[in-house]
Amino acid sequence: MERSSEKAEAAPEELGLPAAGKYDLRQGVETLSRLNEQRTPADKLACIRAATWAIEGAQALPADELLPLFVSLILRAKPSHLYRYIEIT
């Protein structure tokens, strides 16, 4: 099993992104990297939402195109303990 740090450099094409070059993930990565600074679950969710909408042009994408972009965003931002924030009980 590969570590997430090794997958962080995956090319967008490897993630199945259509026309991946037209999306700028930098602002979303910067926003998501501040996830650990948030204290409440609502603040963490707002940070994840803001990171997703920070992807330029993502607002008009259907879910099947947005999901690979979001995965790429997570891999690049490398938020620590992400599983704690999304754990379903």
C-alpha positions in Angstrom: 0.0 0.0 0.0 1.4 3.4 -1.0 1.6 6.2 1.5 -0.4 9.3 0.8 2.7 11.4 0.6 3.8 9.3 -2.4 0.4 9.8 -4.1 0.5 13.6 -3.5 2.5 14.0 -6.7 0.0 12.1 -8.9 -0.7 13.8 -12.2 -4.3 15.1 -12.6 -4.6 12.8 -15.6 -3.9 9.8 -13.4 -6.9 10.8 -11.3 -9.2 10.8 -14.3 -9.7 14.6 -14.5 -11.0 15.9 -17.8 -9.0 18.9 -19.1 -7.2 19.0 -15.8 -4.9 21.8 -16.8 -7.6 24.3 -16.7 -8.2 24.0 -12.9 -6.0 25.9 -10.4 -5.9 24.1 -7.1 -3.5 26.4 -5.3 -6.1 28.5 -3.5 -8.0 25.4 -2.4 -4.8 23.7 -1.2 -3.9 26.8 0.9 -7.4 26.9 2.3 -7.6 23.2 3.2 -4.1 23.3 4.8 -5.7 25.4 7.5 -8.1 22.7 8.5 -6.2 21.8 11.6 -6.5 25.4 12.8 -10.3 25.1 13.0 -11.8 24.1 16.4 -15.4 23.2 15.9 -16.9 20.6 13.5 -18.9 23.4 11.8 -15.7 25.4 11.3 -13.9 22.3 9.8 -16.8 21.7 7.5 -16.8 25.3 6.4 -13.1 25.1 5.7 -13.6 21.9 3.5 -16.4 23.6 1.7 -14.4 26.8 1.2 -11.4 24.8 -0.1 -13.7 23.0 -2.6 -15.2 26.2 -3.9 -11.8 27.9 -4.1 -11.1 25.7 -7.1 -11.6 28.1 -9.9 -14.4 26.9 -12.2 -15.5 24.2 -9.8 -18.9 25.8 -9.1 -20.2 24.7 -12.5 -18.9 21.1 -12.4 -21.0 18.0 -12.0 -20.1 15.8 -9.0 -18.4 13.1 -11.2 -15.9 15.8 -12.2 -15.7 17.6 -8.9 -14.9 14.5 -6.9 -11.5 13.7 -8.6 -10.6 17.4 -8.2 -11.4 17.2 -4.5 -9.3 14.1 -4.1 -6.4 15.8 -5.8 -6.9 18.8 -3.5 -6.7 16.6 -0.4 -3.6 14.8 -1.7 -1.8 18.1 -2.3 -2.9 19.8 0.9 -2.0 16.7 3.0 -4.2 17.6 6.0 -3.1 15.7 9.1 -5.6 13.5 10.9 -8.2 13.9 8.2 -9.8 10.6 9.1 -10.7 12.1 12.5 -12.7 14.9 10.9 -14.7 12.7 8.6 -15.2 9.6 10.8 -18.8 8.4 10.8 -20.0 6.8 14.0 
